[in-house]
Amino acid sequence: MRKFMGSIPLATACLLVVGTSATIHGDDLGSNVNRQLAQARAATARYHDVDAAIADGYVSVGVNPFEGDAVEYVNFALVDCTLDVRHPEALRYVNSGNGLRLVALEYSIPMACPGAPPEGFLPGVGEWESEMVAPVWTLAAYVWSGDSQ
């Protein structure tokens, strides 16, 4: 596995999560993608408790004004040339009456990786977008919210 984040400044890396968003309804995605989304939900259900996310290496990079004031948590150790629906590189939370509420998973891959953006990863869920402030591709999947943020 090729690590990437150590070679760019932290301020730039923190901005990697400004990305595209998609609302997940499960319609017309196909059984394979729906299975992957179910795996993503099962693997990340524990992150409804932000302390569990922190314990697993996710760090807050603060409020993201480009995403409806969502609070972003990134696990920089996961930002490499490997994508796994069960291990999103970032988590997106919104403030609610009871603290933070998990609404989306974000997948990121450095542009230096071969084949990026990955066409076969969660097809139909959203579109990969290049970041203007960091050399990564990102995809946000709103698996925990019925509406985009």
N, C-alpha and C positions, 0 to 999 in steps of 0.2 A: 504494500500500500504506500503510495507516494504522499507525503505530507506537504502542505502548501502554505498554510497561514504564517509560518515562522518567517517567511521571506518578505512580507509586506507590513507596513506600519499598522499598529493596533487601531489607530483612528480610522484608517481605510478599511481594515477588516471588520470593524464594528458596523460599518455601513453596508456590509454585504447582504444584509437581510432585507433591504429595500427592494421588493420584488413584485412580481405579478401576483394576482390573487384569483382564485376560482372558488365558486360555491359548489359544493359536492351534493348532488341530489341522487346519484346512482342511476339515473335514466340514461339509456343508450351508451353506457360505458363498456358493456360487455362483461361476461362472467369473470374473466381473468382480472380485469382492473377492479371490479367489485370485490374480489377475493383479496387483492392487494390492499385495498382501502380498509377492509375488515381487519387485516393483519396490522395495518398502521394504527387503527383505533385500539385494538387489543394491546399492542405493545406500548402505546402512549397513554393509556387510561390513567396510569399512576401519576402522570404529570398534571392532572387536575390539581394536585397538591404541588405548588411551586417549590416547596422544600425538597420534594423527591427529585424534581428536575435539577435543582442545585446540587443535591447529593450525587447525581449522575454526571456532573461536569458541565452543566449549562450555566452560563453567567449572564447576568443582565447587561445589556448594552443600552438600556434606557428606553425612553419613549420614542417611537418612530412616527413623526408627524406626517409622513407620506402614506401611512397606513391607518388613518383614523385615530391617531394617538395610541396605537397599540404598544404594548411593552414587549420588547424582543429579548429572548434568551437564546444564546448561541453556544453550542458545544464546538469550539474551534478544533478539537481533536478529531472531529468527524468530517471536517472540510478537507476532503482529499478527492482522489479520482474514483472513489467507490460510492455508489448510491444503494441504499437499502431502505425500503418503505418502513421498516420497523425501527430505523434509527435516523430520524430527521436531524439535519444539521442545526435547525433553529425551531423555536416554539414561539407562537404569538399569543399573547394574553391581552385581555381588555379589563379595565377596571369595572368592578361590579359592586353591589352593596356589601358583599361578603369578601372583598379583597380582589384578587386577580382570578379571571375565568379564562381557561384555555379555549381558544377558538380555531387555531390553525397550526398546521405543521408546515415547515419550510424546508425545502430541499435545495442544496447549493452544491455546485461543482465548479472548480476553477476552470477558466477558459483555456488554460494550458493543457488540460487533459485531452487526449485524443477522442474524437467523435462528439465533442460537446457542441451544441446542447444535445443531450441524449434523447433521440426521437422516440425510442421504445419505452421510456420510463413513464408510467402512469399516463398513457396516451388518452386524450380526451378530457383529462382532469383540468388542464389549464395550459397556458403557453409558457415556455421558458423565455425569460427575458434577460438580456445582458444588462449588467449594472454599469452605470456611467462612472461611479465612484470607486468601484472595486472590480478587479478582473475575474468575475464569477458570473455564472448563469444561475438564476433562481426560479423556483416554482413554489407557490404557496397553495396549499390544499386545505380548504375550510372543512375539515372532517368533523369538527366539534361544534359547528355553528351552521344554521340554516341560511345565514345571510352573509354576504361579503362585508368586510370591514374597510 
